[in-house]
Amino acid sequence: MKSSRFVSSATLAIAGVLSAASAGAQVAESPLKFDGAARIRFEHLDWNPDRKGTFEFDTVRLGYTYDDGKFISSGRERFYHYSTRQTGADEGASLLMNEYLWAGLKFSDKSEFHVGEDLMPFGALKYASHNFFESMAYYAGFEDTYALGIKYLRKDGGFSTMLGFFPSDGGHMLGAADNMSVLDGYDSLRYSNHLMKTYGREERNTFVGRLAYEFGLGGGKSEIGVSVLTGQLAATKSELSSGRRNAQAIHYTGEFGNFGVKLETISYRNKFSGNGSVDGNWWSACNDDCVIIGSYGFTNRMAAKGNIDIVSLSYKIPGSIGPFSNFRVYNDWSQLRKSASGYEKSTQNVTGIEFGTGGWWIMLDYAIGKNQPYLSPVYGDALAAGGSSNTTGRRFNASIGYYF
């Protein structure tokens, strides 16, 4: 009954936003616009007998943008449901997660100032990948990652500068769930991956700087850039000592006609003395080689120090097939190289195609993962020490969504 009430409330909220969106659409040139999506997926996990050839609900998301030429704002909320096949328990769970919510000003020189939960300006933006699962950088908290603070953006010719200061990682702002018994704490009810304060670590007072330059090359357009991140790694449990978190990235993206490429390398370090976490609901305490990171209600142990490498190639196929068009094929490869002795690499390679018709968008992905918590049989320790055997998995995923 509790799950039913939660779903009913979410349905009413969604209906209300859709009604508002319809009303807003009738106002010509309104600075306020609504958007949303509803997605399902078909999946086949070769290591899980309960998830071979199953359909699952993926997400409903609702958002808005506001831009009157001076004042700007944007936000998005997501509703997600885990079936018992996904939780691996006798019960499922429904949850709400805030993806972002910010407001700001646009200046006459086209620069912008934002306040709120916003995308951290780090690496290849917005994504360093094309596929449904993103790259290893997402699972480490360096791709498609949001935090609470202020951000400044400006362009000067080919140069773009982005500066951000985030006193908080945002926590589980506007997050809720109907059944916490199958999830790992309220702090994990978030869209992007961050260190978990319930396990003794919290990201605070993080400064991020990104400088990029766009230029023409080989008849196409390219961007090369560098990013730096540094901040406090606060201890939220008396048993642990505070420390610092640092990361650097170099990226290159290019488009040459229909061909696209994204290259990125990231180095990150969580520096502290003593253990990396305390005992928690799911995991025992980490030593000094790992920390606990989480999102979507789930958590994982992760190497405290490492390097991430990304190579993404894509090609847009001209023309259409029946009602379908905008075809793009891609291959996204990435790896997490861990600094701790004895920790095995985590890798993933996703080959796929995406296309659409009208408001519909479809992504077909075939993924091979090794020591990857969602693409291989290894969970919990996948991003840290890794497994000792049976560490590689294969997963097919078809994401079918309607966007409006």
PyMOL commands that set and color helices and strands:
alter all, ss='L'
color gray80, all
select helices_A, chain A and resi 2-25+49-51+84-87+136-139+180-182+186-188+197-199
alter helices_A, ss='H'
color red, helices_A
select strands_A, chain A and resi 32-45+52-67+71-82+93-106+112-119+146-156+159-168+176-177+194-195+201-217+220-235+243-256+259-271+290-295+298-303+305-317+325-338+346-357+360-370+392-403
alter strands_A, ss='S'
color yellow, strands_A
deselect
rebuild
show_as cartoon
